[in-house]
């Protein structure tokens, strides 16, 4: 598309608007928006397929600002293009309850596809978007009908490329030949500490060529025609993702601060902004955009026409392939199948009746086998631990560069990128991603889990080898603090089932989640089956429930999770046989239990019983909020050791005898 307004003038609107907003907020990053304004103008005005009137249009291009500190760039673009983001929103940049937060936040600002700011995660999210497009197209497109056909565009800077996650994600993107993924590298040679020559001298172009990317070198990032030519070259290469290396000047147009760290993360100052206006021949007041520039930027008509064209094609597709169209809509709207609830409940009841004794990682796979048969939107994977995590099922088919029609991703040893890519898959729509690794390596992925929680994305994390019970691999692989760490993330659920039944409930809960990530934590070792009545079975979904009880008010409450429930159950039985009124509470998910109403939590853990013992082969500190000052905790106070699991459980006190000793001590 060509415009009637000079491209540089349109780019200058971004520069001035960004500088004005940062100045008014007295906080922010003007340098990158000013430096990338010409690239943004070319992409958004000439190539990006989107509809500002309908930011959720399924076949839109996805745009990701990986260097999220440059947030005024995307806010300027959204405002100018015609999204529901007013000039008053721009004026309230970085203020409380503003729609223009310090970093772009998904669901807070129309048109923002993903929350960015933690550098490197945006590019990994973008890989997820592009992978979702490729897989969904392979699953739904028919000859003559390109129902799914869009691109993913990323802006990223030196900081994103320094972060290790960029290597993890971009390496996989090259292997999977994500040809509709195009990244613009803002090569401005500046980061917060100054010129990057002292700490970032990688040959980035060669690095990406080694990944298998199509690399376009040495593009003048301030020459609109050169950027346009490079963009068209990238679009023409459909077999590889593309990196366009754009040499830019940070803070372009600010005479005393451009090209330096002085324009990176602080307001330019009133005097420098006036010099910027003078140098760019911009005589207009702060936040004032001339009508002719606003009209040239507005993309509503073009977006409406693009969506209408797609909708016409979709209507023909739906007429010829009604079942596929109905399934496409179900998946893109994240609706569950009509028979899901009844079938899932039946599976749980059948599991209780069968009473299988197995490691919960195996019972997880058993539940996955059932759920995946009902939910084709489940797209799985593992960080090179499929056989250990048991994240595959009989219908698993690996996705490859040549065949994207599968449902399983071999992520390789890339835990951080794996979860960030899952976030992109979930954000794109049409998929419910799950993937696994050892619990101890959740640390590698934790910030991406946090971002899923912040964005309310229902990703499913399968963490196995859940404690010192994994045995001989030793303390490097034995998680101690990890359960507590995951439980501390707001808006996320963590499950540690004790048997196949609780594992099935965890999977049901996870599959039904719509607004939070769910971590499911499973054992390596075989665990016993627990007997339950129908009330117990129904209460599992509440996160904590009475598994075994006494008559009247208990003298002692034992709370346990996972592999320790069996130990606690045997100890509680012996105590009851000895005349102690003891209640056993299984708490597979403390995060879910804490969300129950006061009446239910009081019914399970009555305040009148203050003699309480918690048992979990993880950090002891977490459990004090449940047992109180008069209670006790059998937990881990140190790292584990390398030895068979039975020896470790004996050494660290996770035995029936120790539960009995601690219980009797509390009752004394």
C-alpha positions, 0 to 999 in steps of 0.5 A: 500500500502507498499513502498520500502522506510522506512515510517519514512524516508518518514515522515522525508521528510515532517519534513525537507521540512517544517522546511526549507520552514519556515526558508527561509520565516522567518515566519510560523508554523513548529511544527504541520507539524513536529508533524503530519508527520507520520500520514500524511505519513500513510494516503497519502501513504496507504489510500488516494484515489486521482489523482495528475494529476487531482485534480478535479476528482469527486470521489477523497477523500477529505482531509482537513487541519483544523489546516491551520496554518500547511500549510507547511504540505499540501504543502509538501504532494502535492509537494511530491505526484506529484501535480503541485506544484514545489520545487520553489513554496515551496521555495516561501512559504508565499511570494507575489503572491506565490502558497504557501500562509501562510494558504492553499487557495482554487483555489490558490494551486492545491489539496487544497480543502478548505481555512483553517486557522480560526480554527474550520471552516475546520472541519465544511467544512469537515462535508459538504464534507461528507454530500455532498457525502452521499446525492449525493450517495443516489441520484445517486448510483444504484445497482451495481454502486457506482458512488459516493463513497469516504471519507473525511479526516480531520487533526485538532488540539487542537485549532480547538476543542476549537472553538465552531463551532467544537461542532456545526458541530461535533454534527450534523455529529454524528446525521447524521451518516456520516460514511465516515468522519474520523478525526485525532486529533493532540493531542500535548497538545501545543498551542501558549500560551504554554501547554494547560493544563491550558485552555483545559482539556476536555475529548475530546474522551468522548465528541465525543463519546457523539456526536455518533462518533466512537472514537479510543483512545491513538494512538501513532502518531509517530508509522506508524503501529499503525496509519495504524491499527487505520485508518483501524478500522475507515474505517471499521466503516461505521455507524459513523464518526470516531475520531482517537486520536493521541498523538504527539510531536509538532516539533518532531525531533528538540531537543531543541524546540520539545514539546514546544510552541517554535516550534509552530509559528516561524522558528526553526533557522539555528542551530536548523535545523542543529540539526534536520538534524543530529538527523534524519540522513538527510544529504541532502541540504535544499529543496533537496529530494533524488530520491528514496524518491521522487519516493516512494512518487509519487502517480500519477500512483496509482491515474491514475489507481484509476480514470481509474477504476472509469471512466470505471464504470461510462461509464457503468453507463452512458450506462445503466442510460443515463439520470442520468449520464447527470444530474450528469455531469450537476450538478458536472459542475455547469451548469444551465438547458437549459431552466432556463433563459427563465423560470426564466424570465417568472416567474419574469414577471408573478409576476409583472403582478400578483402584490401579496402583502405579506411579502418578506419572503413569496415572497422569499418562493414563488420564492424558490418554483419555482426555486427549481422545476427547480434546484434539486441541491438546498439543503436547510436548516435553523438554527431551524427557517424553519417556520419563514425563509420560507426556505422549499417548497412543495418538501422539504424532510428532510435528516436523518441518515437513509435516505440521499436522501432528499434535506433539512437539519435541522441544529438546532441552529447552525448558524456558522456551518450551513454556514461553512457546506454549504461551504463544500457542495458547494466546493464538487460540485453537490449542490447549498446550501441555508439556513436561519436564522434571519438577526440579527444572521448573526453575528454568521455566518459572518466569514463563509460567509466571507470564502465563499466570499474568496473562491468564493463559491456561497452559498445562505443565506436567512436572514429574520426579517430584521429590527426593523419591526420585532417588539415585540421581541425587540433589541436583535432580531432587526438587525441594523448594519447587512446590512452594515456589510454584504455589507462590505464583498468583493466579496459578494452580498446582496439583500434587496427586496421591494416586490415579484418582487424584491424577485424573481429577487434576487432568480434568481440572487442567483441561477445564481451566480457562484463565490460569496455568495449571502445574501437575506434579507427579511421582516416579515411584509407585503409590497405593490407591486410596479408598473413597466414598462418593462425597470424597470423590466429589470433594477432590476438585476442591483441592483439599478434602477429608480422606479418612475421618473419626467420629466427632471433632478430631484430636489431631489432623494430619495433612499430606500430599502426593507420595506422603498420603500413603504414609500418613494414611497408614499412620492415621490408621494405627493411631485410630486403632490406638484410640486417637481421634485423627483426621487425614486430609489429602491436599492435592492442591493447596492453591485450589483449597485456599479458594474455597469458601470459609465454611468448607475450609473450616469443615475440613480444617476446624479451628477448634483442632489446633493439633495438626501435622503436615507431611510433604517431601518438600519445603517445610516452611510452606505448611506452617500457615495450615498447622499453626504455632501448635502444629508440626511439619515433616518436610525438607530443611535441606537438599536431598542426597544420592541414594535409593528412594527408600533409604532417603525417605527413611533418613529424612523422616518420611516414614510411618514411624516418624509420623507416629512419633510426631503425632504422639509428641503433639498429643502429649 
